Amino acid sequence: MNTDYIVRPMNRKDVTQVASIDREAFPTMWPPMNFYRELENQLASYLVLVEKTAVIEQSDIENEEDGISGKVKRWLTPHGKDQGKIIAFAGFWIMAGEAHIIGVAVKSEYRRQGLGTLILQELIDQAKQRQADCVTLEVRMSNYEAQRLYASLGFVEMGVRRAYYTDNREDAVIMTLKPVASGNKALGKASDL
């Protein structure tokens, strides 16, 4: 028996766990209904990073050619019998050639282990597959750890959105990754998420 991390698309059965991680990570969390709506949104793409304890099977795909750690395997089908323990999620909307990251969160006890980097890299790969020219996001001005993580993946500061966050009117730093392919360089660095 080994513990492995699997990256797969989010599905309806995941919403309870994803909403729990969202509540833990963000002061202005989404209610579960918003995640259900996002699953129906053709512009949205959400991934989950799942911890599974299972016997390693040959059907698992190693993704080292994509620069992903040998501990991470892609899910072969979108819906497995055992959903597993979700430890991170990430999602984006794609509009007008731009993938806009809506949220990235890692369960608190799994932070600073490189798992935020892994799910972000998978999200960037999804954006490339959907023909995105760039990836953008907003991050709290005070969240230096997340800003360092994004910068390690090739994101650069492009501006500020004043009083962006509704809970405390904090400014947001706008960060962009152009072209999307440049995001592959930093996979494997420790994440601050």
N, C-alpha and C positions, 0 to 999 in steps of 0.2 A: 504494500500500500504506500502511495506517495501523495503528497499534497502538491497539486498543480494549479496554475492559474489559466483560466480559459477566457478568451475575449469572444463575445458573441453579441448579436443584436439583442436589444432589450425587447421583451414581450410583456403582455398583460399580466402574466403571473409574477413578474418582477416588480411591479409598481409598489407594493407594500414595502419591500426592502429598499428600493431606490428612494422612496419618500422619506424613509427613516434616516438614510444617509444625508439626504437633502436637509432635513430638520437639524441634524447634528452639525452640518457644515455652514449653513447660511442663516443669518438672522431673518431674512425675508424669504423663507422657504415657500415652495409651491405646495398647494394641496394635492393629494393623489389624483383628483379629477384632471388636473392640468397634464399630468403624465399620460393618462389615458388618451386625452385629446392629441397629445404630441405623437402618439403611436399611429394615429389616423392621418396626421399631417404629412402630405406628400413631400413637403419641403424639408422635413425634419429627418434626422438620422441620429439614433441613440445607441450606444454600446454599453455593455456592462462587463466588468472584470469579476469573474467568479472564482472562488476558491473551492476546489473539489478534492475530496479524498477518494481516490479510486485506483484500481489496478491500471497501470499504463497499458493501453492497447495499441496495436499497430495502426489502427484507423486514425489515431491522433496525428496531426500534421505538425512537424517541427517547422518553425518559421525563421530559422537562422539566416536564410538567404535574404529575408526582409530586414535583417538586423535586430530581430526580436529574440530575446533570451530563450534558451532551450527549455526553460520552465514554463513558457507560455505556449499554449496550443490554441489554434482557432477551432471554434465549434463547427462541426461538419454540417449540422442541420440547425435551423433557427430555433427549434423547440425540442429540448431534451426531456426525458422522463424525470430526471432529477435536476431541478433548477439550480441547486447548489447555493452556497452562501455568497451573496453579492457583497463585494468589498469596495467597489468603485463604479462610478458611471460617468459618462460624458456624452454630450450631444451638441449638434449644430443644426442650423437652418441653412439651406443653400438658396441664394437668390442672386440673380444677375451675375453669375459667375463667381460669387463670393460665398465662402463657407463662414458663417458667423457662429462662433462657439457660444452656446447658451449657458452651459454649465459643465463643470468638472468637479467631482468631489470623491474623496477617498475616506473610507471609514477611519475614525481617529486612531484606532490601535494599529492600523496598517500604514500610517503615514511615515514618510522619510525612509522608505524601503525601495524607492524607484518605481513603485506601481503607478503613481500619477504620470510619470514619464511614459510608461508603457501604454496606458490607455490613451494618452494624448497622441502618441505616435500612431496608434491604430486609427484614431479619429482623423488625423492628417492623411493617412493612407486612404480612408474612406472618402475624404474630400477630393483627393486626386482621382479616385475612381469615378467620382461624380463630376469630373471635369472642372473643378474649381480653379480659378486663377490665383486666388489668395485665400488666406484664412485670417479672420480678425476676431478680437475679443475685447472685453472690458475687464479690468481688474481694479480692485480698490487701491487708491493712492497709498494707503498704509500697509498693503499686503506685499511687502518686499520679498518674502520667500517665494510667493507665486510669480512675481515679476522676474525673479532670477531664474526660476524654472522655465518660464516662457522664453526668456532671452537665450537660455542654453539650447533651446530647440530652434533658434533662429528668428524669433519674433523681435520686432523693433518697435519702439515707442513712436506713435504717429500723432498723438495729440491727447487732449484731456476733455472729458465731458464733465462740466461743472455741476455739482449737486446731483449727481446721477443716482445715487442710492437713496431709496425712500426712507430707510430706517433712521439714518442720521445725516442725510444730505451730503455725504462724503463724495468727493470727486472720484471719477474713474479715469484710469490711464487706458487709452486705446492702443492696442498692440496688434501688429500685422506681420504675417509671414508671407513673403513674396520671393520668388515663386513658391508654390506649395512644395515642390520637390526638395527645396533646401531644408525642410524640416527633418530630414532623415539623419542629419549629421550627429545629433547628440543623444541618440538612443542609448540607454544603458547608464547614463549619469544618474546619480541619486536624485530623487524627487524631494521637493520640500512639501509636496502635498501629502 
